[in-house]
């Protein structure tokens, strides 16, 4: 029996999360994308808290095409991380392919100073 899209992504996500974990020193950058919006947050899995977050719904994020918005979210999350004193992170693509909006967000965050 074939898996639904959601079940398939959940399996990939579980496979990734077995390996990728965030700490206070090196938080996990978790990305979630819906059809309209894109969200990113830095998570400390040890304490179970979100350190900083950014989304395409925030006021400081510039709008345009979905790719431009994703790049803006990546830039904003990197700036917020720098203010919080975070330099290195582990990237969690959350079961999505490293392609399109997820890739653009990651590259924009790298360019803005995050190391991963």
N, C-alpha and C positions, 0 to 999 in steps of 0.2 A: 504494500500500500504506500502511495506517495505521501510525503509530508506537505503540510500547508506551508506557505511562506513564513508565517509566524512561528510555527513549530521548528522549521529549519533554522531560522535566525536564533531561536532560543537554544538549540543544540550547539550552534557555533559559539554563541555567547558563553554558554557554560564551559565549553572547551577552552575559550580564551581566559575566562575568569579563574580557572584552575591554576593558571600560570601568573596572570597579572593581578597584583595587589598593591594598594597604596598605603604609604605610611605618612607620618607628619613631615619627615624629611624629603620623601619622594612620593607625593600624592599621585593618584590615578586620574588621568584626564578622561572622563567618560563622555561620550558623544551620543546624543539621541537625535534622530531626524524623523520628522513627520512629513507628510506631503507638503505642508505649507511652511513649517518653521524648522529651526535647528537649535539645539540646546547643547551646552557644554558645561561641565562642572568638575572641579578638582575635589577629589574625595580622599579622606584619610580613613581607610578601612579598619585600622586598628582601633581608633576611637569611635568610628561609625559616624563621622560628621563630614558635611560639605564645607570646604574651606572658602572657595569662591565659585561663583557661577556667572554665566553669561548666556544670553539667548537672543534670537532674532527679534524678540518682542521688546527688548530693552530700548530705552530712548537713545543711548549713546551709539547704538549700532546703525550704520548707514544701510539704507535699503536700495534695492536695484533688482538684478536677477537673483535667482537662488544661489548661484555660485558667488556673486559679489557679496551677498548677505553672509554666506558661510565664511568667506575670507574676513569680513568685518568682525564676526563673532570670534574667530580665531585670534585676531589682533587684540580685541577687548579682553578676552580671557587671559592672554599673555600679560597685558598691562596690569590687570587686577592681581595676577599671580606675583608679578614683580613687587607690587605694593605690599603684598602679604609676605614677601621674603622667600618666595619659591622660585628656584631656578631650574631644577631637573624634575621631570615627571615620568610616569610610565603611561603610555597611550593605550586606551581601551576603545576599540572601534565598535564595541557593543554588538558584535554579530553582523555588522554591515561590511560590505566589501570596501577595501581601501581604494576608493575610486570616487570620482565626482565630488559631491559636497563634503564628504568626510575627508578626502584627501586635501581639498582646498583649505578646509579649516585647519588641518594639521600643519600644512606648509606655511600658512599665515601665522600660526602660533610659533613655529620655528623661526620665521623671519623676524618676529617681534621679540625674540629673545629666549623662548623656552627651549630647554635641551631635552631631547628624547630620541 
